[in-house]
Amino acid sequence: MSLNVLEVAVYAMVMLGGAQQNFVCESNPTGVRCSHGVAAFPSEKASIMFSDGTRVSKDARRLVFSNGLTNFMDSAGWVQFSNGIGFRRDMRVATRIRFTSGAMCEQVGENMARCNKS
């Protein structure tokens, strides 16, 4: 299973919570490495294993983070997390994800994603 670099970047930004920062993630044959020190690798049952030991998987209705973060989709289409961060796809640019904090992650080429804290 190859990882989606934008998906990994978005989950990494969510896990930063209130300590969000600018970073870039690049995919390689073994996984994804981000400039702020986080790495992610494909794991069992189509889940993603992050270098801090957090596993992220999807069930039929939500994302499941092994570190205890919970989430739900609100009525405005934001995926809201228990650490106060929320995200949704930018309707104007399909390769851009916006966060309730004002941060943004976007696909930059086939193998790179960039996240910026505003």
C-alpha positions as CSV (number, residue, x, y, z in Angstrom):
1,M,0.0,0.0,0.0
2,S,1.5,3.3,-1.0
3,L,0.6,6.3,1.2
4,N,-1.2,9.4,0.1
5,V,1.3,12.2,1.1
6,L,-1.5,14.8,1.6
7,E,-3.4,12.5,3.9
8,V,-0.3,11.8,6.0
9,A,0.4,15.6,6.2
10,V,-3.2,16.3,7.3
11,Y,-3.1,13.7,10.0
12,A,0.3,15.0,11.2
13,M,-1.1,18.5,11.4
14,V,-4.1,17.3,13.4
15,M,-1.8,15.4,15.8
16,L,0.2,18.7,16.4
17,G,-3.0,20.2,17.9
18,G,-2.4,23.7,19.2
19,A,1.4,23.4,18.4
20,Q,0.8,23.5,14.6
21,Q,3.8,24.5,12.6
22,N,5.0,24.8,9.0
23,F,6.4,21.6,7.4
24,V,6.7,19.7,4.2
25,C,6.1,16.0,3.7
26,E,7.6,13.9,0.9
27,S,6.7,10.3,-0.1
28,N,9.4,7.7,-0.9
29,P,9.2,4.0,-1.6
30,T,8.9,3.1,2.1
31,G,6.6,5.8,3.4
32,V,6.4,9.5,4.0
33,R,8.9,11.7,5.9
34,C,8.0,15.2,7.1
35,S,10.5,18.0,7.7
36,H,9.3,18.4,11.4
37,G,10.6,14.9,12.2
38,V,7.4,12.8,11.7
39,A,7.5,9.8,9.5
40,A,4.6,7.5,8.4
41,F,4.5,4.0,7.1
42,P,1.9,1.7,5.7
43,S,0.6,-0.7,8.4
44,E,-1.8,-3.6,8.8
45,K,-5.4,-3.4,7.6
46,A,-4.7,-0.4,5.4
47,S,-3.8,1.8,8.4
48,I,-1.0,4.3,8.7
49,M,1.7,4.0,11.5
50,F,3.4,7.2,12.5
51,S,6.9,7.3,14.0
52,D,5.5,8.3,17.4
53,G,3.6,5.0,17.6
54,T,0.2,6.5,16.6
55,R,-1.8,4.3,14.2
56,V,-4.5,6.0,12.1
57,S,-7.2,3.9,10.4
58,K,-10.6,4.5,8.9
59,D,-13.8,2.7,9.8
60,A,-17.1,3.1,8.0
61,R,-17.9,6.4,9.7
62,R,-14.8,8.0,11.1
63,L,-11.0,8.2,11.5
64,V,-9.6,6.2,14.4
65,F,-6.4,7.5,16.1
66,S,-4.8,5.0,18.5
67,N,-3.5,8.0,20.6
68,G,-7.1,8.6,21.9
69,L,-8.0,11.5,19.6
70,T,-11.7,11.3,18.8
71,N,-13.6,13.0,15.9
72,F,-16.9,13.6,14.3
73,M,-18.2,15.5,11.3
74,D,-20.2,18.6,12.1
75,S,-23.1,20.0,10.2
76,A,-20.9,22.3,8.2
77,G,-18.7,19.4,6.9
78,W,-15.7,19.9,9.2
79,V,-14.1,16.9,10.7
80,Q,-13.7,18.0,14.3
81,F,-11.2,16.5,16.7
82,S,-11.1,16.3,20.5
83,N,-7.9,18.4,20.6
84,G,-9.8,21.4,19.1
85,I,-8.6,21.0,15.6
86,G,-10.9,20.6,12.6
87,F,-10.4,20.2,8.9
88,R,-12.2,20.0,5.6
89,R,-11.4,20.0,1.9
90,D,-11.2,23.4,0.3
91,M,-14.1,23.5,-2.2
92,R,-12.2,25.8,-4.6
93,V,-9.0,23.7,-4.8
94,A,-9.5,19.9,-4.4
95,T,-5.8,19.4,-3.4
96,R,-6.0,21.8,-0.4
97,I,-7.2,21.1,3.1
98,R,-8.2,23.9,5.4
99,F,-8.1,23.8,9.2
100,T,-10.2,25.6,11.8
101,S,-7.0,27.0,13.2
102,G,-6.3,28.9,9.9
103,A,-3.6,26.4,8.8
104,M,-3.6,24.8,5.4
105,C,-2.1,21.7,3.8
106,E,-1.9,21.3,0.0
107,Q,-0.6,18.8,-2.5
108,V,2.5,20.1,-4.3
109,G,3.4,17.7,-7.1
110,E,2.9,14.0,-7.0
111,N,5.1,13.2,-4.0
112,M,5.0,16.3,-1.8
113,A,2.6,18.1,0.5
114,R,3.2,21.4,2.2
115,C,1.5,22.6,5.5
116,N,1.5,26.2,6.6
117,K,0.3,27.7,9.8
118,S,-1.2,31.1,9.2
